[in-house]
Amino acid sequence: MQSYQTFLQKKQQTKISYLLKKAEQFGFDDMDNDTDAFKALTVIHKKCFDKRERKKIDFMSIDVDFRDIMPVINKPEECENYFQRMECDFNEEDGVYEQNFVDKIEDLLDEKKAVYLFINYDGYGVDEEEEDKYSCHGVTGLFVPVGRKKYKFFLINPHGSANYTEREFEKRLSSTRIKRTKFKESIDVVVMKKLIENLNNNVEQEIEYTGTKRDTYFGANLQAGDDHGICFIIPLILYYYFGKNYYKPFDEENDLFDSVRNLLKGNRLNDFVHYCLIDYLPQLRIELTMVTGKDAVKHVETVLEKSGFRFVKRALYTMISFMTQSYVKKQIKKNM
């Protein structure tokens, strides 16, 4: 299997239109268990993560349809029923499965697993160019054990700081009329708070989630230079580094940039996300050792804006080429 770094270091001559077409064929834009993209995550888990990380980390995906949950978000019984019925997709060695989300996450938390959650948003906002007139979006949830029967949940929306003001739920009434409902927080924070509240009522572990900068990514907008809608690639990049660096520093050779586990236990969510960009934006390697907090966010945003299209294309090429290489395809065909 060719390494991630092999594709990262190649000069890309591939057109972005070809990469997007390849991504669609492989199922990158919909991380359900029947797509090759989702199945490829098991190959990465097995071949790219160290033994200790493989034993500790699990992954799954869920779908959240804002058209269904937002109208009942403040109706306790109906809201609870929505989350109680939620299904999740996950992989095992012998194939892909679907199970009730609450039951599955409870099993994993009982085993003290660190869980990487791919979250597919449907009905996220009105978009007349889409077939069903609504946009979709891909975000990440992380369940990280921090003590005996205690977890922290983290939410990463690639929009980062731009997500802080996304506080309206849009309901399409017609081609010319949209009903907008305002909330005091970003709408995905509203939904994730309810999801965690429901889990806390149904599992033995205590899961902490505040919806603030402590555990919600409001850092640099990772799609600042994106005109193609590549939100689906960001959770895959984060997944790779989450597994590779859960116990070891991002720059192990120089003992720089702490491990994922230590960063998240210390509520350094922005640092975790920004460190995942270092291989794509090498100038950050030195600069992020000198700036922190708000200064780091502003600096990463500036670098991303200057890089713009180049970062988008490099991220697409690296991850799509890495996950669709012949070895991965053969493993999927052989085992799943």
N, C-alpha and C positions, 0 to 999 in steps of 0.2 A: 504493500500500500504506500503510495506516495504521500509524503508528509504535507501538512498544512503550510509549513514554511516554504516548501518547494513551489507551490502555486502563488504564495504571497510574493515571492521574489522574482517571478517571471514577468517579463515585459508583456503587457496585454495589447494584443492587436485585434481582439474580438470586438465586433460592434455591439453596442448596448442592446440594440433591437434583438440580436441573436441570443444574447444572454437572458433577456426577459422571456423570450419564446421558450428557451430551454428550461427556465425556471417554472414556467406554467406547465410544461409537459411533465416535469418531475414532481409537481405538486407543492412547490415552495410557498405558494400564496394561500394555501389552505392546509394547515398542519393537522389533518385528520389521519386516523390510523390506516386508512386504505391508500395513502400516498407513499410513493417511494421516498420522498423527502423525510417523512416521519420515520419510516423504517431505517433510513440511513443513520439516524441518530443513535440507534443501538450499535451499529458498526463503529461509530466514533467513540461511543462509551467504552466499547470493548477494546479497541485498538489504540486509542489516543490517550486515555486516562490511565494513571498508575493504579496499581492494585488497591492501595488504600482509598483512593478516590472512587474507584469502581464499587467498592463495598459500601461507601458512604452515600453516594449520590444516586438518586433516581430522577426520572423525568416523566411528565405526562402532559396532556393538553386538554383544555376545556373550551367550550364555546359560550359566549355571553351575547345575547341578542338584546340590545338596548330598547328595541321596540316592544319587547315583552316585559323586561324588568323595570324600566323607568315608570310606566304607568302605575305600578303597584309598589314602588320603592318605599312609600310611607304607609303602606297597608300591611301591618305586621304578619298576619296569617297568610295572605297571598304571597308576600315577599319570601317568607320562610318556605312555603310550598315550592316556589321557583327553585330555590337552592337545594331543597331536599330531593327534587327530581333530577337535578343536574347530573349528567353522565361525564365520564372522563375517558380518554384514550391513553393506553400505555402499551409498552412493548415488554415481552419476555423473550427468553432465548429461543423458544419454539414458535413465536408468532406475536401477533398484535391482538389486543383485547379491549373490551369496553366494559366499564363497571360504574356503579354509582359513585359519584365523586366523594361524598362524605365518607362512605365506607372505605374507599381506597386510601384517601389521605389519612384517615385514622390509623389504618394498618401501617402506613409508612412512618407516621409520627411515633407510633408505638415502638417501631424499630430504630428510632432516633436517626432516621435518614435526613439528609439535606435534600430538599425537593425542588427541582427546577420545573416551573409551570409555564408552558406556552399557553397564552390566553388569546383566543381569536375573537375580536369584537365584530359583531354584525350590527347593522342599523346604527352605526356610530354617528352618522350625520347625513343630512340630505345631500345627494349628489346626482343631479339629473343625467349625468353622462354614464352612470352605472346602469346595468340591466334592470335591477330592482329599485333603482332611484335612491339607494342608500349606499354610503361608503362602508368599507370594512377596514380593520386596523389590527396590527399584531403587537402585543405587549408581553411583558414578562412578569411573573410572580415568583418569589423565592421564599421558601420556608427553611429557616436556618435555626438549628437547635442551639440554645444559649444557656441551658441549665437543666436541672432535673424536671422533666415534664414541662419545660418552658421553651417556647419558640418565638422568634421574631419573623414577621412577614414583611417583605419588601416589594414594592411595585415600581416597575421601570417602563415608562412610556417613552419611546424614542423622541417624542416632541419636546421632552425636557421642560425648560422654562416656559415654552409656549403653551404647554399643557396646563399651567397654573391658572390661566384665564379661560380655559375651555369649560365654561360653567353652564352652558345652555344645552338642553336636550331638544332636538328638532324632530317634529312629527310632520310628515308630508301629508297635506290635505288635498292638494291638487298640483298641477304643473306650475301654478302661479301663487299658491298659498301654502305657507309653512307656519305651524304653531310652535312657538318657542317657550319652553319652561325653564326658568332660571333657578339655579341652586347656589348655595353659599360657598361651595367648593367645586373643584373640577368634577365633571360627571363620573369619570372612572374612579376617583377617590370615593365618591358617594357609594358607588356600586361595590367596590372592594371592602369598604367598611362594613357593609351589610353582609357580604360573603363571610368575612372573618367573624362577625358577630354570630352568624348562624353556626359556623364551625365551633366556636367557643361554647355554644349551647349543646353541642352534640359529641364532642370529643373530650378525652380526659386531659389532654395537654392544654396549657394556657398559651394562647397565641396573641402576641402584642402587635397592634397596628394602629398608628395614630393618624395617618394620612398627611403628616407634615414632612418637612425636609429631612427629618431623621430617617424616614423609611419610604419616602416617595421621591422618585427621581425628578428633580426640578433643575437639573444641571444644563449643560450645553445642549441645544437642539441638534440631535444627531442627523436630522434630515434637512438641515439648513440649506444644503446645496442640491436637494433632491427634487427634480421635476418629473420623476418617473414613478413615484409611489413604491419605494423599495423598503417600506417599514418591515416587511417579512424577513429581510436579511439580518436586521439588527439583533433580534432574539437568538438567531443561530450563531452569530459571532459571540454574543455574551455567553451562550451555552458552552461553546468550545473553551473559552477562558475560565469559566466557572469550574469546569471539570479539570482543566489542566493545572489550575493554580489554587485549588481549594485549600490545600495545606502548605503550598510553597510560594515564595515571593514571585511576582511577575518577572523580575529580573534576578533569577536565582544566582547567576554567575557573580553579580556584584552585590547580592543581598539587598537589593533595592525594591521598593514598592511592595508592601506587605502582602500576605496571603489573603485570598478572598474571605476565608473564615474569620481572620482577625479584623479585616476591614469592616465586615458587616456586623460583627459583634460589637465593634466600636462605633456603629452608626455612620460609617464613612462610605455611604452608598455612592455619592458622586465620584469619589476616588476610584471605587471598583469599576464603574462604567468608563471613566476617563482612561484608566490604565489599560482597558481592553482595546483602546485606540492606538496605543503606542507603536505597535508593529506597522500600522497603516500610516501613522503620522510621526515619523522618527524624531522630529524636532521636539516633540513633547517629552521624550525620554529624559532630557536634561532639565527642561524648563519646569516640569511638574515636581522636581525635587526642590525647587526654589519658591514655588507659589502654592498657596492652599486656599481653601474656602472660596469666597466670592471672587477673589482674584484668579483662582484656577479656573472657575467656570467662565469668566470673561475671556481668559486667555484661550481656552479650548474652543470657545465659540468663534473667536477671531481666526484661529488656525483652520477650523472647519469651513468658515465662510470663504477664506482665501483659497482653500483646497477645492471647495465646491464640488463640481462635477467629477473631478479626479478621484476624490475619496469614494464617491458613490460607485463609480465604475470599477475601482480597484476592489472594493468590498464585494460587489456582485461577482466579479470574475473569480476572486479567490475562493469564496465560499461555494459558489455553484460548481466550479471546476473540481474543487476538493471533494464535494459530496456526490458528484456524478461520475467520478473516475471509474474505470472498468472494474477495479477490485471491489469497490462498494456495490456496484450493480450485481456482480457475481455473488456476493455474500447475501444480498437481498433475495436473489432468485433461488439460491441454495437453501436458505434457512427460513424464509418468510413467504 
